Amino acid sequence: MAMRFLNKLPLIPPKNLRPFSQLSSKPLLPTDAPTPNPAATNNRFPEKIPSTSDFPEKIPPEAQSPEPACILSQDHVLDTLLSHRTDPKSALRFFKGVERQRGFVKTVDVLSLLLHILASSNDTHGVVRNLLNNYVFGDSAPAAKVLVEHLVECAGRYSFESNSPVFNYLLNSYVRANKITDAVECFRTMLEHDVLPWVPIMNILLTAMVRRNLADDAHRLYDEMVERKIHGDCYTLHVLMRACLKGEKFEEAERYFGDAMGRGLKLDAAAYSVVIQAVCMRQDLNLACKLLKEMKELGWLPSEGTYTSVICACVKQGNFKEALRLKDEMVSSGISVNIVVAMQLVKAHCMQGDVDRALRLFDEIVEAGVTPNVAIFSVLIEWCSKMGNVDKANELYTRMKLTGIQPTVFIVNFLLKGFRKHNLLENAYELLDEAVGNGIASVVTFNILLSWLCELGKVSEACNLWDKMIGKGIAPTVVSYNHMILGHCKNGCMDDSYSVLNGILKSGLKPNVITYTLLMNGFFKKGDCERALNMFEEMVAANIVPTDYTYNTIINGLCKVGRVAETKDKLNTFIKQGFIPTSITYASIINGFVKVGAIDSAESTYREMFENGISPSVISCTSLINGFCKNNKIDLALKMHNDMKDSGLELDITAYSALINGFCKMGDMENACKFFSELLEVGLAPNAIVYNSMISGFKNLNNMEAALDLHKEMINNKIPLDLQTYTSLIGGLLKEGKLSFALDLYSEMLFKGIVPDTFMYTVLINGLCNHGQLENAGKILKEMNENNLTATVLVYNTLIAGNFKEGNLQEAFRLHDEMLDKGLVPDDTTYDILVNGKLKRAYAPVGAQFT
């Protein structure tokens, strides 16, 4: 068919012959591509594509013909070449001779005829390739489309083979010359004339296009071949699938693989490896494992890269068990674990929380000869720091440096966070200095320490660190400024916090919503609602959109300062601005009403929350329980407790503490003990607040044995005793007359560094006076004065009454004068004691409350 088509082409008359320099064409593609070098797989194409240097530029003397005496016409040259048609070498000698003649102009017709004659013999195929390389690499080469069409016309005119090797050699020359645009034009012009490229040549062109990021064009060229029922070979499949991987078209790569398998192409291990990689990138782990199994069943050993792809996919999918199985399979096949697989498996163990196993695997791979890189050290240091094993993280950091691996800023930051978790501030400073010395410390590095110091309230140290950061030429970010604002707010220095805001504006940075929200929260804590609300207005004026955290901060701040009645109006305004209240919002309002004793309003807010479809949180329920207990509505507190359990809310330690404290204050220790036991049953550990409530409850019922048992439990459970614990125990023991035990506890308290307050001193003095220990009571008063604590009228009345009772009238009047000197105003009880020498009966219970 191709030959019949060629025979119909019109002959080009001699007068229309044109030199190469006048031939041109319009390129099809915008860029060229590098020369590919795939192995040829078709026996029609030689194993080696020779370069220009493989053939001499000049014909040896014995092969040359004498130079013609006169300039030959183009017709004569064509006729002479045709006369040598059966002797290609003779035709070449004639052409070389004519070529050196002055005035001779090579035309595309002469070249085309010569190439066809030379291509008719295997002995001169090398010369064909050499001639084409010279012309294509030169600047005067004709346009690809024109040259191909002249070759086609020449073949038809002189009855040469329609699928002459000349066309494929020409296509290959364009690729070798890195003229991919011309190569594509050559390719398509060949197809237009039913000249089919050889598959190896097509593979070379497709490879070059893919390397030049012309993958889409390569796919289109392949589709044009498929239309002519030419699908290529296995290498073609490799090129197409790898192009899909490069363009992240993983499903398309699978489609090529499926089509090749469907048409019966004999696939190889490389094809399976590429498609498995594509499937892994698409996260289809089941298909990847199926293809891997199929590959092994066909007798191929998966490569290290194939195993690596599937193992990495397993880790990403969270199938750590399969990842470990494949690792064992890989090793049993004789393939060593590489660093990529090692890192993925180490990461997998860490993500499961099994850092110890990750560390064991790390040691195993190092012993097996795998050299760890910075990435695997980074993963281990990060997770050791996260899991609290900061000593191991530090050890790995040191080990990494000893192996010659330079730490990255990320590793330094991971380790700093670990030090922060364990409050190892000195270690953190050393690490920071080292990072600064190595030039890897970033603003994030400094921010970690700034945040840490500010949360600890060490604002002075944070300021020094700030100066150090600026001195090193590291510019602070808004995050840095926000940390400083938080620090000043924690210390209650709101003027300093506001000056930091001004510093942000002066630096050219823009404060964010966190900046303003921190300042609002700080002003609310100081009780300065107006400045807090002004901050909100200033933020809105700066076109900074408030977040839910901002709105909740305002609601919570108003509630904490007792302006809970205003929250309803504020809430409605915020809702109109797009705020959607949550259980946190309502919990703040409920807690605010409870604090001001408006339990009915708290209940009303709770119901409103339900009506708005918002489920209550543990915090809101706990606030109500606490409010009910404070208002002696223990029945409602119990109902709330039951409702929480029915709705699946787990009571926290605060909720149990509120219930236990409520029953203890009512003297109902039976129910208090019941909830104490329930607290233990649900797996919660009682804290000092719970123990103090229980101890105080038993003490008020004069059951010091039970109170002391709880005291022992606190010691055994390593729960620190605080001032309230000691006050309750000492008061109860003094009431029972166990003065020695009470004073021993007092000495123990002082030894622990717990400073007594006015209430504790009052309990001690009252207890000692009641048991005639006036001298010791006087010493306690003196100690109280030395600690700059002013005794109350009640304390002086107790001491004056005690001395009157013992007949120490002079000391009693001295105490009265001392009380006046301190600016205390004696009450009716004081004068009654001085007149009658004793406390009124009605007064005694008031003093008794301190025991």
C-alpha positions in Angstrom: 0.0 0.0 0.0 2.8 2.4 0.9 4.6 1.7 -2.4 1.4 2.4 -4.4 1.0 5.7 -2.5 4.6 6.7 -3.3 4.3 5.9 -7.0 1.5 8.5 -7.3 3.8 11.4 -6.1 4.7 13.9 -8.8 8.2 14.1 -10.0 10.1 17.3 -9.2 11.5 18.8 -12.4 15.2 19.7 -12.3 14.5 23.4 -12.4 12.7 23.2 -9.0 15.6 21.5 -7.2 16.6 23.6 -4.2 19.8 23.7 -2.2 19.6 22.7 1.5 20.0 26.3 2.8 16.7 27.3 1.1 14.7 24.5 2.8 12.9 25.2 6.0 9.9 24.2 8.0 7.9 25.3 11.1 8.7 23.4 14.3 5.9 21.4 16.0 7.2 21.5 19.6 8.6 24.4 21.6 11.7 22.8 22.9 14.3 20.1 22.1 15.3 17.2 24.4 18.5 15.4 25.3 19.7 12.4 23.4 18.4 9.1 25.0 20.4 5.9 24.9 18.1 2.9 25.6 19.1 -0.6 24.5 17.6 -1.6 21.2 15.4 -4.6 21.3 14.4 -5.0 17.6 16.8 -7.0 15.3 16.0 -4.6 12.4 18.0 -1.9 14.3 21.8 -2.3 15.0 23.0 -2.6 18.6 25.1 0.5 18.2 24.1 3.9 16.7 27.5 5.1 15.3 28.6 8.7 15.6 30.1 10.8 12.9 33.6 9.8 14.0 32.8 6.2 13.2 33.2 7.0 9.5 36.0 9.0 7.8 35.0 12.4 6.5 36.8 11.8 3.3 36.8 8.7 1.0 40.2 7.0 0.8 42.2 7.9 -2.4 41.6 4.5 -3.9 37.9 5.0 -3.6 37.9 8.4 -5.2 37.1 9.3 -8.9 39.0 12.0 -10.7 37.6 15.5 -10.4 35.4 16.4 -13.4 36.8 19.0 -15.7 33.5 21.0 -15.9 30.6 21.7 -13.6 28.0 18.9 -13.9 24.3 19.6 -14.1 22.0 18.2 -11.4 20.3 16.0 -13.9 23.7 14.5 -14.9 24.5 13.9 -11.2 21.2 12.1 -10.6 21.6 10.0 -13.8 25.1 9.0 -12.8 24.1 8.1 -9.3 21.3 6.0 -10.7 23.8 4.3 -13.0 25.6 3.2 -9.8 22.4 2.0 -8.1 23.6 -1.6 -7.9 27.0 -0.5 -6.6 26.5 1.8 -3.6 30.2 2.2 -2.9 30.8 3.4 -6.5 27.9 5.8 -6.2 29.5 7.2 -3.0 32.9 7.6 -4.7 31.2 9.6 -7.5 29.3 11.8 -5.0 32.5 12.6 -3.1 34.2 13.6 -6.2 31.4 15.8 -7.4 31.0 17.3 -3.9 34.6 18.7 -4.1 33.9 20.4 -7.5 33.7 24.2 -7.4 30.2 25.5 -7.9 28.5 22.3 -7.1 25.4 22.8 -5.0 24.0 19.8 -3.1 20.2 19.5 -3.4 17.8 17.5 -1.3 17.1 15.3 -4.4 20.7 14.4 -4.8 21.0 13.6 -1.0 17.8 11.6 -1.0 18.8 9.5 -4.0 22.3 8.9 -2.6 20.9 7.9 0.8 18.4 5.4 -0.7 21.2 3.9 -2.9 23.5 3.5 0.1 20.7 2.1 2.3 20.1 -0.7 -0.2 23.2 -2.4 1.0 24.0 -3.4 4.5 27.7 -2.7 3.9 27.0 1.1 3.5 24.4 1.5 6.3 27.1 3.0 8.5 27.8 5.7 5.8 24.1 6.5 5.7 24.0 7.1 9.4 27.2 9.2 9.2 25.9 11.4 6.4 22.6 12.0 8.2 24.4 12.8 11.5 26.6 15.3 9.6 23.7 17.0 7.9 21.4 17.0 11.0 24.1 18.3 13.3 24.9 21.1 10.8 23.3 24.4 10.6 22.2 24.1 6.9 20.1 20.9 7.4 16.7 21.1 5.8 13.5 21.1 7.8 12.6 17.7 9.0 9.2 17.6 7.3 10.7 18.7 3.9 13.5 16.2 4.1 11.2 13.3 5.0 8.8 14.2 2.2 11.6 14.4 -0.4 12.9 11.0 0.8 9.4 9.6 0.4 9.0 11.2 -3.1 12.5 9.9 -4.1 11.6 6.3 -2.9 8.4 6.4 -5.0 10.1 7.9 -8.1 12.9 5.4 -8.2 11.1 2.4 -6.7 13.1 2.1 -3.5 11.8 0.3 -0.5 9.0 2.4 1.1 10.2 1.5 4.7 13.8 2.2 4.0 16.2 2.3 7.0 17.0 5.9 5.9 13.9 7.2 7.7 14.7 5.6 11.0 18.3 6.6 10.8 17.1 10.2 10.1 14.8 10.1 13.1 17.6 8.8 15.3 20.0 11.5 14.1 17.5 14.2 15.2 17.4 12.7 18.6 21.2 12.4 18.8 21.4 16.1 17.8 19.1 17.0 20.6 16.6 18.4 18.1 13.5 16.9 19.6 11.1 19.3 17.9 12.5 18.1 14.5 12.5 14.5 15.7 8.7 14.8 16.5 8.1 16.5 13.1 10.1 13.7 11.4 8.1 11.0 13.3 4.7 12.4 12.4 5.6 13.1 8.8 6.7 9.4 8.5 3.4 8.3 9.9 1.5 10.6 7.4 3.2 8.6 4.6 2.7 5.2 6.2 6.4 4.9 7.0 6.4 3.1 10.3 9.2 3.9 12.8 11.1 1.0 14.3 10.1 0.2 17.9 13.7 0.8 19.2 13.9 4.2 17.5 10.4 5.0 18.9 11.7 4.1 22.4 14.7 6.3 22.0 12.5 9.3 21.0 10.0 8.7 23.8 12.8 8.4 26.4 14.3 11.7 25.2 10.9 13.4 25.4 10.3 12.2 28.9 13.7 13.4 30.0 12.9 16.8 28.7 9.6 16.9 30.7 7.5 16.4 27.5 5.7 13.4 28.9 2.3 14.5 27.6 3.6 14.8 24.1 5.3 11.4 24.4 2.0 9.9 25.4 0.3 11.5 22.4 3.0 10.2 20.0 2.5 6.7 21.4 -1.2 6.9 20.9 -0.6 7.8 17.2 1.5 4.6 17.0 -1.2 2.5 18.7 -3.7 3.8 16.1 -1.5 1.9 13.5 -1.6 -1.2 15.7 2.0 -0.7 16.9 2.2 -1.0 20.7 5.9 -1.3 21.1 7.7 -3.7 23.4 8.4 -4.1 27.1 10.9 -1.2 27.0 8.2 1.0 25.5 6.0 0.1 28.5 8.8 1.0 30.9 9.2 4.4 29.3 5.5 5.2 29.4 4.9 4.0 33.0 8.0 5.9 34.2 6.7 9.0 32.5 3.4 8.5 34.4 5.2 8.3 37.7 7.1 11.4 36.9 3.9 13.2 36.2 2.2 11.6 39.3 -0.4 9.9 37.0 -0.3 6.6 38.9 -3.6 5.2 37.6 -2.5 5.8 34.0 0.6 3.8 34.7 -1.5 1.0 35.9 -3.7 1.3 32.8 -0.6 0.9 30.5 0.4 -2.2 32.5 -3.1 -3.7 32.3 -3.3 -3.0 28.5 0.1 -4.6 27.9 -0.9 -7.7 29.9 -4.3 -7.9 28.2 -2.8 -7.9 24.7 -0.4 -10.7 25.7 2.9 -8.8 25.9 5.5 -10.8 27.7 6.2 -8.6 30.8 9.4 -8.6 32.6 10.5 -7.9 36.2 11.2 -4.3 35.5 7.6 -3.7 34.3 6.3 -5.2 37.6 8.6 -3.1 39.6 7.5 0.1 38.0 3.7 -0.7 38.3 4.2 -1.7 41.9 5.9 1.6 42.6 2.9 3.4 40.9 0.4 1.4 43.0 2.3 2.2 46.2 2.2 5.9 45.4 -1.6 5.6 45.0 -1.6 4.0 48.5 -3.4 0.8 47.2 -1.5 -1.5 49.5 -3.6 -4.6 48.7 -2.9 -4.4 45.0 0.8 -3.7 45.6 1.1 -6.8 47.8 -0.8 -8.9 45.2 1.5 -7.7 42.4 4.5 -8.4 44.5 3.3 -11.9 45.2 2.5 -12.5 41.5 6.0 -11.2 40.6 7.6 -13.8 42.9 5.4 -16.6 41.6 6.7 -15.8 38.1 10.2 -16.6 39.4 11.5 -13.1 39.7 13.2 -11.8 42.9 11.9 -8.3 43.7 14.6 -5.7 43.7 15.6 -3.7 46.8 13.8 -0.7 45.4 10.6 -2.7 44.9 10.6 -4.0 48.5 11.4 -0.5 49.7 8.4 1.0 47.9 6.0 -1.6 49.4 7.4 -1.4 52.9 7.1 2.5 52.8 3.5 2.2 51.6 2.8 -0.2 54.5 4.1 2.2 57.0 2.1 5.1 55.5 -1.0 3.0 55.7 -0.3 2.0 59.3 0.1 -1.7 58.4 3.2 -2.1 60.5 2.8 -5.8 60.8 3.0 -6.3 57.0 5.9 -3.9 56.8 7.9 -6.0 59.3 7.0 -9.2 57.5 8.2 -7.8 54.1 11.4 -6.7 55.8 12.0 -10.2 57.0 11.2 -11.6 53.6 13.6 -9.2 52.0 16.4 -10.2 54.3 15.7 -13.9 53.8 16.0 -13.3 50.1 19.5 -12.0 50.5 18.7 -8.3 50.3 20.1 -6.2 53.1 18.0 -3.6 54.8 18.8 -0.2 53.4 18.6 3.1 55.3 15.3 4.0 53.8 13.6 0.8 55.0 15.3 1.1 58.3 14.1 4.6 58.8 10.5 3.7 57.8 10.5 0.8 60.3 12.0 2.8 63.0 9.3 5.5 62.4 6.6 2.8 62.4 7.6 1.6 65.8 7.7 5.1 67.1 4.3 5.9 65.7 3.0 2.9 67.6 4.5 4.3 70.8 7.1 1.5 71.0 10.3 3.6 71.0 12.2 0.9 72.8 11.6 -1.5 69.9 12.6 1.3 67.5 15.9 1.7 69.4 16.6 -2.0 69.3 16.0 -2.1 65.5 18.3 0.9 65.2 21.1 -1.0 67.0 20.4 -4.1 64.8 20.7 -2.3 61.5 23.9 -0.5 62.6 25.4 -3.8 63.6 24.4 -5.2 60.2 26.5 -2.5 58.5 23.9 0.1 57.7 25.3 3.6 58.2 22.6 5.8 59.9 21.9 9.2 58.4 20.6 12.4 59.9 17.0 11.5 59.1 16.9 8.4 61.2 18.7 10.2 64.1 16.1 12.9 63.7 13.2 10.5 64.0 14.6 8.8 67.1 15.6 12.0 68.9 12.1 13.5 68.2 10.2 10.5 69.5 12.5 9.9 72.5 11.9 13.5 73.5 8.1 13.2 72.9 7.9 10.0 75.0 9.9 11.6 77.9 13.1 9.6 77.4 15.2 12.8 77.2 18.4 11.0 78.4 18.3 8.7 75.5 17.5 11.5 73.1 20.6 13.4 74.4 22.7 10.2 74.1 21.6 9.8 70.4 22.4 13.5 69.8 25.9 13.0 71.2 26.3 9.7 69.2 25.2 11.4 66.0 27.9 14.2 66.4 30.6 11.6 67.1 29.8 9.9 63.8 30.4 13.1 62.0 26.8 14.0 61.3 26.0 17.7 61.8 22.8 18.3 63.8 20.0 20.1 62.0 17.9 22.9 63.6 15.0 20.5 63.7 16.9 18.0 65.8 18.0 20.8 68.2 14.4 21.9 68.5 13.2 18.4 69.2 15.8 18.0 72.0 14.9 21.4 73.4 11.3 20.4 73.7 12.4 17.3 75.5 14.4 19.3 78.0 11.5 21.6 78.5 9.2 18.6 79.3 11.6 17.6 82.1 12.4 21.2 83.1 16.1 20.8 82.3 16.7 24.5 81.8 20.5 24.3 82.2 20.8 21.6 79.5 18.6 23.7 77.2 20.9 26.7 77.6 24.0 24.6 76.8 22.3 23.2 73.7 21.2 26.7 72.6 24.8 28.0 72.9 26.0 25.1 70.8 23.4 25.6 68.2 24.2 29.3 68.0 27.9 28.5 67.8 27.2 26.1 64.8 25.1 28.7 63.1 22.0 26.6 63.0 19.8 28.2 65.7 16.7 29.8 64.2 14.0 32.1 65.6 12.0 28.9 66.3 14.8 27.7 68.5 14.8 30.9 70.5 11.0 30.8 70.6 11.0 27.4 72.4 13.1 28.8 75.2 11.2 32.2 75.3 7.9 30.4 75.7 9.3 28.1 78.4 10.8 31.0 80.4 7.6 33.1 80.1 5.4 30.2 81.2 7.7 29.8 84.3 7.3 33.5 85.0 11.0 34.1 84.4 10.4 37.2 82.3 13.8 38.7 83.3 15.6 35.7 81.9 13.4 35.8 78.8 14.4 39.5 78.2 18.1 38.5 78.4 17.5 35.7 75.9 15.6 38.2 73.7 18.6 40.5 73.7 20.9 37.6 72.8 18.7 36.6 69.9 18.7 40.2 68.5 22.5 40.3 69.0 22.9 37.2 66.8 21.0 39.0 64.0 17.9 36.8 64.4 14.8 38.8 63.9 11.9 38.0 66.2 8.5 37.0 64.8 5.0 37.8 66.0 5.2 34.5 67.9 8.3 35.7 69.7 6.5 38.9 70.8 3.4 36.9 71.8 5.5 34.8 74.2 6.8 37.9 75.9 3.3 39.3 76.2 2.2 36.0 77.8 5.1 36.2 80.3 4.3 39.8 81.4 0.6 38.9 81.7 1.4 35.9 83.9 3.4 38.2 86.2 0.5 40.7 86.1 2.7 43.4 84.5 0.1 44.6 82.0 1.9 47.9 81.2 4.9 45.9 80.1 2.6 43.6 78.0 1.1 46.6 76.3 4.6 48.0 75.6 5.4 44.7 73.8 2.4 45.3 71.5 3.8 48.7 70.7 7.1 47.0 69.9 5.4 44.7 67.4 3.9 47.8 65.6 7.3 49.6 65.6 9.1 46.6 64.1 6.8 46.6 61.1 5.1 43.3 62.0 1.4 43.0 62.4 -0.1 41.7 65.6 -2.4 38.8 65.2 -5.5 37.5 66.9 -3.4 35.7 69.5 -1.6 38.9 70.5 -4.8 40.7 71.3 -6.4 37.7 72.9 -3.5 37.3 75.3 -3.7 41.0 76.3 -7.5 40.7 76.8 -7.0 37.7 79.1 -4.3 39.5 81.0 -6.4 42.6 81.6 -9.4 40.5 82.7 -7.2 38.6 85.2 -6.2 42.0 86.6 -9.8 42.9 86.9 -9.4 45.7 84.3 -12.5 44.9 82.1 -12.5 48.2 80.3 -9.0 47.9 78.9 -9.7 44.2 78.0 -12.7 45.3 76.0 -10.8 48.2 74.5 -8.3 45.6 73.2 -11.1 43.8 71.5 -12.3 47.0 69.8 -8.7 47.9 68.8 -8.3 44.4 67.2 -11.5 44.7 65.3 -10.5 48.1 64.1 -7.3 46.6 62.7 -9.4 44.2 60.6 -8.2 41.2 62.6 -11.0 38.6 62.7 -11.7 37.3 66.2 -11.6 33.5 66.8 -13.7 31.4 69.0 -10.9 31.5 71.5 -11.2 35.3 71.5 -14.9 35.3 72.1 -14.7 32.7 74.8 -11.9 34.7 76.5 -14.2 37.7 76.8 -17.2 35.7 78.1 -14.9 33.9 80.6 -13.2 37.1 81.6 -16.5 38.9 82.4 -17.7 35.9 84.4 -14.5 35.8 86.5 -14.8 39.4 87.5 -18.4 39.0 88.5 -20.0 40.7 85.5 -21.8 37.6 84.5 -25.0 39.5 83.9 -23.5 41.2 80.9 -22.5 38.0 79.2 -25.9 37.3 77.7 -25.9 40.5 75.7 -22.3 40.0 74.7 -23.1 36.5 73.6 -26.0 37.6 71.4 -23.8 40.2 69.8 -21.0 37.7 69.1 -23.5 35.2 67.7 -24.6 37.9 65.2 -20.9 38.3 64.2 -20.7 34.6 63.4 -19.6 33.1 66.7 -21.1 29.7 67.5 -21.1 29.1 71.2 -19.9 25.7 72.5 -20.0 23.9 75.8 -16.9 25.8 76.8 -18.8 29.1 76.4 -21.8 27.9 78.5 -19.5 26.4 81.1 -17.9 29.8 81.7 -21.3 31.4 82.2 -22.6 28.7 84.5 -19.5 28.9 86.6 -19.8 32.7 86.7 -23.3 32.4 88.1 -22.3 29.8 90.6 -19.5 32.0 91.9 -21.8 34.9 92.5 -24.3 32.5 94.2 -27.0 32.8 91.4 -27.6 29.1 91.2 -31.0 29.6 89.6 -29.5 31.6 86.7 -26.8 28.8 86.4 -29.6 26.2 86.1 -31.4 28.4 83.5 -28.2 28.7 81.4 -27.8 24.9 81.6 -31.2 24.4 80.2 -30.6 27.0 77.5 -27.5 25.1 76.4 -29.6 21.9 76.0 -32.3 23.8 74.1 -29.6 25.0 71.6 -28.6 21.4 71.0 -25.2 21.7 72.8 -24.3 18.7 75.0 -23.0 19.7 78.4 -19.4 19.1 79.2 -17.9 17.7 82.4 -16.8 21.2 83.3 -20.3 22.7 83.1 -21.8 19.8 85.0 -19.1 20.0 87.7 -19.7 23.7 88.1 -23.4 23.0 88.7 -22.6 20.2 91.2 -20.3 22.6 93.0 -23.0 25.3 93.1 -25.7 22.9 94.3 -23.4 21.7 97.1 -22.6 25.3 98.1 -26.3 26.1 98.2 -27.1 23.0 100.3 -29.0 21.5 97.3 -27.4 18.2 97.6 -30.3 16.4 96.1 -29.8 18.3 92.8 -26.1 17.6 93.0 -26.8 13.9 93.2 -29.3 14.2 90.3 -26.7 15.9 88.2 -24.2 13.1 89.1 -26.7 10.5 87.9 -27.5 12.4 84.7 -23.8 12.6 83.9 -23.4 8.9 84.3 -26.5 8.1 82.2 -25.3 10.4 79.4 -21.9 8.7 79.3 -20.0 11.6 80.8 -17.1 10.4 83.0 -16.9 12.5 86.1 -13.4 13.9 86.7 -11.6 14.4 90.0 -13.0 18.0 90.3 -16.6 16.7 90.1 -16.0 14.0 92.7 -14.2 16.6 94.9 -17.3 18.9 94.8 -19.6 16.1 95.8 -17.3 14.8 98.6 -16.8 18.3 99.9 -20.5 19.0 99.9 -21.3 15.9 102.0 -18.3 16.6 104.3 -19.6 20.1 105.1 -23.0 18.6 105.8 -21.4 16.1 108.1 -22.7 13.2 106.0 -19.5 11.2 106.0 -21.3 8.0 104.9 -22.1 9.5 101.5 -18.7 11.2 101.4 -17.0 7.8 101.9 -19.3 6.3 99.2 -18.2 8.8 96.6 -14.6 8.5 97.8 -14.8 4.7 97.1 -16.5 5.3 93.7 -13.7 7.7 92.8 -11.1 4.9 93.4 -13.3 2.3 91.5 -13.3 4.4 88.3 -9.5 4.6 88.4 -9.1 8.2 89.6 -6.5 9.1 92.2 -7.7 11.4 95.0 -5.7 14.6 95.3 -4.9 16.8 98.3 -8.2 18.7 97.9 -10.3 15.5 98.2 -8.2 14.3 101.2 -8.5 17.7 102.9 -12.3 17.6 102.6 -12.4 14.1 104.1 -10.0 14.9 106.9 -11.9 18.1 107.7 -15.2 16.2 107.7 -14.0 13.6 110.1 -12.4 16.2 112.3 -15.6 18.1 112.6 -17.3 14.9 113.8 -14.5 14.4 116.3 -13.4 11.2 114.5 -9.7 11.9 114.5 -8.8 8.3 114.2 -10.4 8.2 110.7 -8.8 11.6 109.9 -5.3 10.3 110.9 -5.8 7.2 108.8 -6.4 9.4 105.8 -3.3 11.3 106.8 -1.3 8.1 106.6 -2.8 7.3 103.2 -1.6 10.6 101.9 1.9 9.9 103.0 1.9 6.4 101.6 0.5 7.7 98.2 3.1 10.4 98.2 0.5 13.2 98.1 2.0 16.4 99.6 0.4 17.7 102.8 -0.4 21.4 102.5 -1.3 24.1 105.0 -5.0 23.1 105.0 -4.2 19.5 105.8 -2.0 20.5 108.8 -4.5 23.0 110.0 -7.3 20.5 110.1 -5.2 17.8 111.8 -3.6 20.1 114.4 -6.9 21.7 115.2 -8.5 18.3 115.7 -5.7 17.0 117.9 -5.6 20.1 120.1 -9.4 19.7 120.6 -8.8 16.2 121.8 -6.0 17.3 124.1 -3.2 15.6 122.1 -1.0 18.6 122.5 2.3 16.8 122.0 1.2 15.2 118.7 -0.3 18.5 117.5 3.0 20.4 118.2 5.0 17.7 116.5 2.9 18.1 113.4 3.4 21.8 113.6 7.2 21.4 113.8 7.0 19.0 110.8 5.1 21.6 108.8 7.6 24.3 109.5 10.5 21.9 108.6 8.8 21.4 105.2 8.9 25.1 104.6 5.1 25.6 104.9 4.4 29.0 106.3 1.5 29.3 108.7 -1.2 31.8 108.0 -3.5 33.8 110.4 -6.0 31.0 110.5 -3.4 28.4 111.5 -2.0 30.7 114.2 -5.6 31.3 115.5 -6.2 27.5 115.7 -2.9 26.9 117.6 -3.5 29.8 120.1 -7.1 28.9 120.8 -6.2 25.2 121.3 -3.3 25.9 123.6 -5.3 28.4 125.7 -8.2 25.9 126.0 -5.7 23.5 127.6 -4.0 26.0 129.8 -0.8 26.2 127.7 -0.7 30.0 128.0 3.1 30.2 127.8 3.2 28.3 124.5 0.2 30.3 123.3 2.2 33.5 124.0 5.2 32.1 122.1 2.9 31.4 119.1 1.6 35.0 119.3 5.2 36.3 119.3 6.0 34.1 116.3 3.0 35.5 114.5 4.1 39.1 115.2 7.6 38.2 113.9 6.1 36.9 110.7 4.4 40.3 110.2 0.9 38.7 110.7 -1.5 40.8 112.8 -3.5 38.7 115.3 -7.3 39.2 115.2 -9.5 40.5 118.1 -10.6 36.9 118.5 -7.0 35.7 119.2 -6.4 38.5 121.8 -9.7 37.8 123.5 -8.8 34.1 123.8 -5.4 35.0 125.3 -6.9 37.7 127.7 -9.5 35.2 128.9 -7.0 32.5 129.5 -4.8 34.8 131.6 -7.7 36.1 133.6 -8.7 32.5 134.2 -5.2 31.7 135.5 -5.1 34.9 137.6 -2.5 36.6 135.3 -4.3 40.0 135.4 -1.2 42.0 134.6 -0.6 40.0 131.4 -4.3 40.2 130.5 -4.2 44.0 130.6 -0.9 44.1 128.8 -2.4 42.1 126.0 -5.3 44.6 125.9 -2.9 47.5 125.6 -0.9 45.7 122.9 -4.1 45.1 121.0 -4.9 48.8 121.1 -1.3 49.7 120.0 -1.8 47.5 116.9 -4.9 49.5 116.0 -7.3 46.7 116.9 -10.7 47.8 118.3 -11.8 45.8 121.3 -15.4 44.4 120.9 -18.0 43.8 123.6 -16.5 40.4 124.3 -13.2 42.0 125.2 -14.7 44.4 127.8 -16.9 41.6 129.2 -13.7 39.6 129.8 -11.9 42.5 131.4 -15.0 43.2 133.6 -16.1 39.6 134.4 -12.8 37.8 133.8 -14.2 35.2 131.4 -15.6 34.7 127.8 -19.3 34.9 127.3 -20.9 31.5 126.7 -22.3 32.8 123.4 -18.8 33.7 122.4 -17.2 30.3 123.1 -18.6 28.5 120.0 -17.2 31.1 117.8 -13.7 30.4 119.1 -14.5 26.7 118.9 -14.9 26.8 115.2 -11.1 27.2 114.8 -10.5 23.9 116.5 
